[in-house]
């Protein structure tokens, strides 16, 4: 059960990053036109918070000790926006890798 919590957390993290990216790029115009951009952002944030919580619960209950975008906002250097998609892809790869690694663990 604890393993499943961690796997679900990693999958939820992956989905949160994917949904955030899709909302920021693929659905941006639609969400803004309907006045739901902030709602989408809140839903993605909740998804990511819950991902972290599920992984923490699974890790802590098991006794485990393995428990570019910000720079753009803080500095307003627009060229940094060009590297944000790379970070998003790396986050997706990271969440997927975490899900596979946790699934392979024996606990």
ABEGO torsion letter per residue (X at the ends): XAAAAAAAAAAAAAAAAAAAAAAAAAAAAAAAAAGAAAAAAAAAAAAAAAAAAAAAAAAAAAGBAAXXAAAAAAAGBAAAAAAAAAAAAAAAAAAAAAAAAAAABBX
